[in-house]
Amino acid sequence: MIKGDIILARNKGMLFDKIREAMGSEYDHVGIMITENTLIDATPTSGVAVRSLEVFNGLDVQAYRLKDEYSPNIDKMVEYCLDKVGSKYDILQTICLYFLMILGIKKTLNPIDVGNAFVCSELIAQAAVYSGFNFDESMAIDRITPADIAGSDKVIKVGESNA
């Protein structure tokens, strides 16, 4: 994997199964590679942190890459994420988003969002906006999920054509 690859993961356990079910996604977590062995993500236990890719050992993981026209944005995305290292995880937003998704109203109501605290997908989505693009212009940044990032027309699965 290379700098800028977006890593989507499927954690194990019933809680994560329910989260993926509510999101309609095969993934429940997202981070961005900053070197070939390290990434930045946001987790409840670490907040926004630089972590080794090894934390995903044993999990189902898929790398996505920005399409060629968005690859010049990678450095700005990484810069944004590095600037947020040490920020807290927004557990209140996670709970709110989960219930909005269960009720099927994710796009019509704003979740409770704590400033300078992030859920994993919000961190990556805000980094994209900081760099000059949005994964999904129809949705507020604080409502984007790993499924929305994986389904964006701005990314491709690593190993697929960039056409």
Number of C-alpha atoms within 10 A of each C-alpha: 17 15 17 25 25 28 26 24 19 20 19 12 8 9 10 15 17 14 20 21 16 17 22 16 17 18 24 23 22 29 29 28 24 24 15 13 13 19 27 28 29 30 19 14 9 15 22 27 21 20 18 14 17 11 10 15 8 10 12 13 16 16 22 22 25 21 16 13 9 15 14 14 19 21 15 17 24 22 14 19 27 18 11 21 16 15 17 21 24 23 18 16 21 21 12 17 27 20 16 20 17 15 10 12 12 20 15 11 12 15 20 15 18 13 9 12 21 28 27 26 25 23 27 29 25 22 26 22 17 16 19 13 15 19 21 16 9 8 14 18 20 20 24 23 25 27 19 18 21 24 15 14 12 19 21 21 18 16 9 9 8 13 6
